[in-house]
């Protein structure tokens, strides 16, 4: 009997007895209340450490009517762009006592499951959707039940749903102006899908027209993966008048473009300039050293967290679009047209 008692986890009563205080005072300390004398606070925290006490999250959720969890639904967990965005998101959520639960919507789609269903079953306090979902309108029902923020995408636009992203049109303009400024005239675009893909493609085309290059616009669709970028670039490089520069919709597709160039016997950037988008860790690898657009992913994550926290605090404002300013990171995959070998 004594063994079973000694093996049980410590309770809040055990902490109170060890610290010589009441259970209610222990609760105040654990909630971070400032209404506790420093010596009492230290006594409680010391008892917590000595006993190895951990608060009962389930019981606290019942009493507070909150789970202190935030669901994060990723379009594709394999995309390295999400890493820095999640870091920005998690840093602010953690500072406010919230924990992330991650899910990959790609896997849910394969099994035919509702991507947001598990989060609703777990009763998360809110949901952050990261990236462009194939069926963004499906979030409408979820948004009626809990706060939803979309990060790194431009859809869906729903009542009470905040959208936080980078300015895709401005970023695509930066890329196109850079390549035109290097003397390139046959510039092709490996395009993406969804609203983000559309905005980047439209800005690319508009910028070329402004420079009198509208007749030579070439766009190849892709699924925004490395394989998709590779296949699209293979098609581009097989054209009678192959492009001298390729602007890929994201860094992963740009890596595929680099592979296609190498297989075709072309050297980057001497024979072909390549630009990506997102400034992921892949772009910063020394043997890749990709010119790309920094889309302020960490800042997008923090802004998304702030929007969610404001919703928790009772913000009743209509949903809106908040854009972070992108910048161009010029590295070693672009060069002036006709660069000597």
C-alpha positions as CSV (number, residue, x, y, z in Angstrom):
1,X,0.0,0.0,0.0
2,X,2.8,2.4,0.9
3,X,4.5,1.6,-2.4
4,X,1.4,2.4,-4.4
5,X,1.0,5.7,-2.5
6,X,4.7,6.6,-3.1
7,X,4.3,6.0,-6.8
8,X,1.3,8.3,-7.3
9,X,2.1,11.6,-8.9
10,X,2.2,14.6,-6.5
11,X,-0.9,16.7,-6.2
12,X,-1.5,20.4,-5.6
13,X,-2.4,19.5,-2.0
14,X,1.1,17.9,-1.7
15,X,2.7,21.1,-3.0
16,X,0.6,23.2,-0.6
17,X,1.6,21.0,2.4
18,X,5.3,21.1,1.5
19,X,5.3,24.9,1.1
20,X,3.1,25.5,4.1
21,X,0.5,27.4,2.2
22,X,-3.1,27.0,0.9
23,X,-4.1,25.3,-2.3
24,X,-5.5,28.5,-3.6
25,X,-2.2,30.3,-3.1
26,X,-0.4,27.5,-5.0
27,X,-2.9,28.0,-7.9
28,X,-2.2,31.8,-7.9
29,X,1.6,31.1,-8.2
30,X,1.1,28.6,-11.0
31,X,-1.0,31.1,-12.9
32,X,1.7,33.7,-12.6
33,X,-0.3,36.0,-10.4
34,X,1.5,39.1,-9.1
35,X,-0.6,39.1,-5.9
36,X,1.7,36.7,-4.1
37,X,4.6,37.7,-1.7
38,X,8.0,36.8,-3.1
39,X,8.9,34.5,-0.1
40,X,5.6,32.6,-0.6
41,X,6.1,32.4,-4.3
42,X,9.6,31.0,-3.8
43,X,8.4,28.4,-1.2
44,X,5.8,27.2,-3.7
45,X,8.2,27.0,-6.6
46,X,10.7,25.2,-4.5
47,X,8.1,22.6,-3.5
48,X,7.1,22.2,-7.1
49,X,10.7,21.4,-8.1
50,X,11.3,19.1,-5.1
51,X,8.1,17.1,-5.7
52,X,8.3,17.1,-9.5
53,X,4.8,18.4,-9.6
54,X,3.1,19.0,-13.0
55,X,-0.3,20.7,-13.2
56,X,-3.2,18.6,-14.5
57,X,-3.8,20.1,-17.9
58,X,-7.1,18.3,-18.4
59,X,-8.5,19.5,-15.1
60,X,-7.3,23.1,-15.8
61,X,-8.9,23.0,-19.2
62,X,-12.2,22.0,-17.7
63,X,-12.1,24.8,-15.1
64,X,-10.9,27.5,-17.6
65,X,-12.9,26.2,-20.6
66,X,-9.7,26.4,-22.6
67,X,-7.1,23.9,-23.6
68,X,-4.3,26.4,-24.1
69,X,-3.5,24.7,-27.4
70,X,-3.5,26.1,-30.9
71,X,-3.9,23.9,-34.0
72,X,-1.5,24.6,-36.8
73,X,-2.6,23.0,-40.1
74,X,0.3,22.9,-42.7
75,X,-0.3,22.6,-46.4
76,X,2.8,20.4,-46.7
77,X,5.1,19.6,-43.9
78,X,8.0,19.0,-46.3
79,X,8.2,22.7,-47.3
80,X,11.2,24.2,-45.5
81,X,9.6,27.7,-45.7
82,X,7.4,26.7,-42.8
83,X,10.3,26.3,-40.3
84,X,11.0,30.0,-39.8
85,X,7.3,30.9,-40.0
86,X,6.6,28.4,-37.3
87,X,9.4,29.8,-35.2
88,X,7.9,33.2,-35.3
89,X,4.5,31.9,-34.6
90,X,5.5,29.6,-31.7
91,X,7.7,32.2,-30.0
92,X,4.8,34.5,-29.3
93,X,2.3,31.7,-28.5
94,X,4.8,30.2,-26.0
95,X,5.3,33.6,-24.3
96,X,1.5,33.6,-23.8
97,X,1.3,30.1,-22.3
98,X,0.0,28.4,-25.5
99,X,1.2,25.3,-27.2
100,X,1.1,24.3,-30.9
101,X,-0.3,21.1,-32.2
102,X,0.8,20.4,-35.8
103,X,-0.9,18.5,-38.6
104,X,-0.1,17.9,-42.3
105,X,-3.2,18.4,-44.4
106,X,-1.5,16.5,-47.3
107,X,-1.7,13.3,-45.2
108,X,-5.3,14.0,-44.2
109,X,-6.3,14.5,-47.9
110,X,-4.8,11.2,-48.8
111,X,-6.9,9.4,-46.2
112,X,-10.0,11.4,-47.0
113,X,-10.2,13.0,-43.6
114,X,-11.3,16.5,-42.8
115,X,-8.0,18.3,-42.3
116,X,-9.3,20.4,-39.4
117,X,-11.4,17.6,-37.8
118,X,-8.7,16.3,-35.3
119,X,-8.2,19.9,-34.0
120,X,-11.9,20.3,-33.4
121,X,-12.0,16.9,-31.6
122,X,-9.1,18.1,-29.4
123,X,-11.0,21.3,-28.7
124,X,-8.1,23.6,-29.6
125,X,-8.6,27.3,-28.7
126,X,-7.8,28.5,-32.2
127,X,-6.4,27.4,-35.6
128,X,-3.6,28.8,-37.8
129,X,-3.7,27.5,-41.4
130,X,-0.2,27.7,-43.0
131,X,0.1,27.8,-46.8
132,X,-2.4,27.4,-49.6
133,X,-4.9,24.6,-49.1
134,X,-6.5,22.9,-52.2
135,X,-9.9,23.6,-50.9
136,X,-9.6,26.8,-48.7
137,X,-13.4,27.4,-48.7
138,X,-13.7,24.3,-46.5
139,X,-12.4,26.4,-43.6
140,X,-15.7,28.4,-43.5
141,X,-17.4,26.0,-41.2
142,X,-14.4,25.8,-38.9
143,X,-14.2,29.6,-38.7
144,X,-17.7,29.7,-37.4
145,X,-16.7,27.6,-34.4
146,X,-13.3,29.0,-33.3
147,X,-10.8,31.8,-34.2
148,X,-8.9,31.1,-37.5
149,X,-5.9,32.8,-38.9
150,X,-4.4,32.1,-42.4
151,X,-0.6,32.6,-42.6
152,X,1.6,32.6,-45.7
153,X,-1.4,32.4,-48.1
154,X,-4.0,34.8,-49.5
155,X,-7.1,32.7,-49.2
156,X,-9.7,32.2,-48.1
157,X,-11.1,35.6,-47.3
158,X,-13.8,34.8,-44.8
159,X,-15.7,37.0,-42.2
160,X,-13.7,37.3,-39.0
161,X,-10.6,35.4,-40.4
162,X,-7.3,37.3,-40.5
163,X,-4.9,36.6,-43.4
164,X,-1.2,37.3,-42.8
165,X,1.2,37.0,-45.7
166,X,4.0,38.7,-47.6
167,X,3.3,41.1,-50.5
168,X,3.6,38.5,-53.3
169,X,3.1,41.0,-56.0
170,X,5.9,43.2,-54.8
171,X,8.2,40.3,-54.3
172,X,7.7,39.0,-57.9
173,X,8.3,42.5,-59.2
174,X,11.6,42.6,-57.3
175,X,12.7,39.4,-59.0
176,X,11.6,40.5,-62.5
177,X,13.2,43.9,-62.2
178,X,16.4,42.3,-61.1
179,X,16.6,39.9,-64.0
180,X,15.7,42.6,-66.5
181,X,18.3,44.8,-65.0
182,X,20.9,42.1,-65.6
183,X,20.1,42.3,-69.3
184,X,17.9,39.2,-69.6
185,X,15.1,39.4,-72.1
186,X,14.0,35.8,-72.4
187,X,12.8,35.3,-68.8
188,X,10.5,32.4,-68.0
189,X,8.4,31.7,-64.9
190,X,7.8,28.4,-63.2
191,X,4.4,29.2,-61.8
192,X,2.5,27.9,-58.8
193,X,-1.2,27.5,-57.9
194,X,-3.7,29.2,-55.7
195,X,-4.0,32.9,-55.0
196,X,-0.3,33.1,-54.1
197,X,0.8,31.5,-57.4
198,X,-1.6,33.8,-59.3
199,X,-0.4,37.0,-57.7
200,X,3.3,36.2,-58.3
201,X,2.6,35.2,-62.0
202,X,0.5,38.3,-62.6
203,X,3.2,40.6,-61.2
204,X,5.9,38.9,-63.2
205,X,3.9,39.3,-66.4
206,X,2.9,42.9,-65.7
207,X,6.6,43.9,-65.0
208,X,7.7,42.4,-68.3
209,X,5.0,44.3,-70.2
210,X,6.2,47.5,-68.5
211,X,9.6,46.9,-70.0
212,X,8.3,46.2,-73.4
213,X,8.8,42.4,-73.1
214,X,5.2,41.3,-73.1
215,X,5.4,39.4,-76.4
216,X,8.0,37.1,-74.9
217,X,6.2,36.0,-71.8
218,X,6.6,32.3,-71.1
219,X,5.0,30.6,-68.1
220,X,5.1,26.9,-67.2
221,X,2.8,25.6,-64.5
222,X,4.1,23.5,-61.6
223,X,2.8,21.9,-58.4
224,X,5.4,24.0,-56.4
225,X,7.5,20.9,-55.6
226,X,11.1,20.1,-56.5
227,X,10.0,17.5,-59.0
228,X,7.4,19.9,-60.4
229,X,10.1,22.6,-60.8
230,X,12.4,20.1,-62.5
231,X,9.8,19.0,-65.0
232,X,8.7,22.5,-65.8
233,X,12.3,23.7,-66.4
234,X,13.0,20.7,-68.6
235,X,10.1,21.8,-70.8
236,X,11.4,25.4,-70.8
237,X,14.9,24.4,-71.7
238,X,13.7,22.3,-74.6
239,X,12.2,25.3,-76.4
240,X,13.8,26.5,-79.6
241,X,14.5,29.8,-77.9
242,X,15.3,28.7,-74.4
243,X,15.1,31.3,-71.6
244,X,18.3,32.8,-70.2
245,X,16.7,33.2,-66.8
246,X,14.1,31.3,-64.8
247,X,12.0,32.7,-61.9
248,X,10.6,29.9,-59.9
249,X,7.5,30.3,-57.7
250,X,9.4,29.1,-54.6
251,X,12.8,27.8,-53.5
252,X,11.9,24.2,-53.8
253,X,10.8,24.5,-57.4
254,X,14.0,26.5,-58.0
255,X,16.1,23.6,-56.7
256,X,14.3,21.5,-59.3
257,X,15.2,24.1,-61.9
258,X,18.9,23.9,-60.9
259,X,18.8,20.1,-61.4
260,X,17.3,20.5,-64.9
261,X,19.9,23.0,-65.9
262,X,22.7,20.8,-64.7
263,X,21.3,17.8,-66.6
264,X,21.1,19.9,-69.7
265,X,24.7,20.8,-69.5
266,X,24.0,24.5,-68.5
267,X,26.0,26.2,-65.8
268,X,24.3,28.5,-63.4
269,X,24.6,31.5,-63.6
270,X,26.8,31.6,-66.6
271,X,24.3,30.0,-69.0
272,X,21.1,30.3,-67.0
273,X,20.1,32.6,-64.1
274,X,17.7,31.1,-61.6
275,X,15.7,32.9,-58.8
276,X,13.5,31.3,-56.1
277,X,11.1,32.7,-53.6
278,X,10.9,32.3,-49.7
279,X,14.6,32.5,-48.7
280,X,14.5,29.1,-47.0
281,X,17.5,27.4,-45.4
282,X,18.0,25.5,-48.7
283,X,18.6,28.8,-50.6
284,X,21.3,29.6,-48.0
285,X,23.3,26.4,-48.5
286,X,26.7,27.3,-49.9
287,X,26.5,24.9,-52.9
288,X,23.1,26.3,-53.8
289,X,23.5,29.9,-52.9
290,X,20.2,30.9,-54.5
291,X,19.1,34.4,-55.3
292,X,15.6,34.5,-53.8
293,X,12.9,36.7,-52.2
294,X,12.9,36.9,-48.4
295,X,9.2,36.9,-47.6
296,X,9.6,37.9,-43.9
297,X,8.5,34.4,-42.8
298,X,9.4,34.9,-39.1
299,X,7.5,38.2,-39.0
300,X,4.5,36.6,-40.8
301,X,4.5,34.0,-38.0
302,X,4.6,36.5,-35.2
303,X,1.9,38.7,-36.8
304,X,-0.3,35.6,-37.2
305,X,0.1,34.8,-33.5
306,X,-0.7,38.4,-32.6
307,X,-3.9,38.2,-34.6
308,X,-4.9,35.0,-32.9
309,X,-4.2,36.5,-29.4
310,X,-6.3,39.5,-30.3
311,X,-9.2,37.2,-31.2
312,X,-8.8,35.4,-27.9
313,X,-9.0,38.8,-26.2
314,X,-12.3,39.4,-27.8
315,X,-11.4,41.4,-30.9
316,X,-14.6,41.6,-32.9
317,X,-13.1,43.3,-35.9
318,X,-13.8,42.0,-39.4
319,X,-11.1,39.7,-40.9
320,X,-8.5,41.5,-43.0
321,X,-5.3,41.0,-45.0
322,X,-2.0,42.1,-43.4
323,X,1.1,42.1,-45.6
324,X,4.7,42.0,-44.7
325,X,7.2,43.7,-47.0
326,X,9.5,41.2,-48.9
327,X,13.2,41.9,-49.9
328,X,15.4,40.5,-52.6
329,X,18.4,38.4,-51.5
330,X,21.0,38.4,-54.3
331,X,23.4,35.5,-54.2
332,X,25.2,33.4,-56.7
333,X,22.5,32.0,-59.0
334,X,22.0,35.1,-61.1
335,X,24.4,37.1,-63.3
336,X,24.4,39.6,-66.2
337,X,23.4,38.1,-69.5
338,X,26.5,37.1,-71.5
339,X,28.7,36.6,-68.4
340,X,32.0,35.2,-69.7
341,X,32.8,31.6,-68.6
